[in-house]
Amino acid sequence: MDTPKRVLVSRQFPEIGIELLARAGFELTLWQKDRPMYPSELADLSMNHHALLCTLSDMITKPFLQQCSHLEIISQFAVGYDNIDVDEATRLGIPIGFTPDIMSEATADIAFGLMIATARKMFFLHKTILAGEWGYFKPRGNLGMELRGKTLGVFGLGRIGMKMAKRCKDAYGMEIIYHNRHPNPRAEKELNAAWVSFDTLLAQSDVLSVHCVLSAQTRGVFNWDVFKQMKPTAIFINTARGPIHNEPDLIEALCSKKIWGAGLDVTDPEPMAKDNPLLSMETVCVLPHVGSGTLEARNGMSRLAAENIIEFYQTGTLPHVVNPMALGRKKNELP
Ligand code: GLV
């Protein structure tokens, strides 16, 4: 690079990606605080940078993009990008990079773990020990449910959904049904998965696991009308994005026994308030959005996010791009 490009790095991402960028000759501004930047801080700092390396806690809104239309690339450290107004970025010719697949195993483990933890009331039982309530062995108490031979319904059978489905099939011989906009022939061949209508997914799933993106179409899909069509013995798992379910409706569905349990790695809002009724329910397990939280996945995400920036400046394209239509479009320069 003749004049080094300046990259604003919005959080403390794993070293591996930062080192790659530094070695490739980029000038880096590293945000050192533990908290995300406030929108005004993000906008002010972005003003004199060519590229932004950010993540899901950074709100890349239309006003931000219009103010920072000089940005040449935004590289997101996450597979999801619902924090970014992609249409506006595309209109302004700003390519968005993301980090798919590298965190699919880690996230599927969390979905699978939450399923078992919920079926066996693990988080609740842990709390009874902390409360000094272990007491005697109870032949009829603390009973959960087994998963062998049950039906897993996947809403959004893509990269992560496939890995969750494979775990459920291999471990418990679960039947796999799914609802997608488009059929997934690979899942049908490898997992004997069957595409079903949304209504059938609700009616037949013993465990219903959400793996779709958050979009205008999926926001609030799992609401009261939907929960009440599910089996009263069903477990709802969401490791995708909190706003895909309506939280007050989920609480109501659990309280009125429309469904049996829920395992959540994502909530709405995040962070969840510590007095949220879900946290004291026997058949609910909640985690603080840690789906990709393994050393392997986070290092991989850091590397992919850096490679997206490096390759963009070397070749004009990105290995993992959300909006290819933005590539090569004319746009504003650094003010
Ligand atoms: C995590 O939620 C991600 O989108 O990578």
Residues whose N, C-alpha, C, O or C-beta is under 5 A from the ligand:
A	BS01	GLV	A78 V79 G80 A240 S292
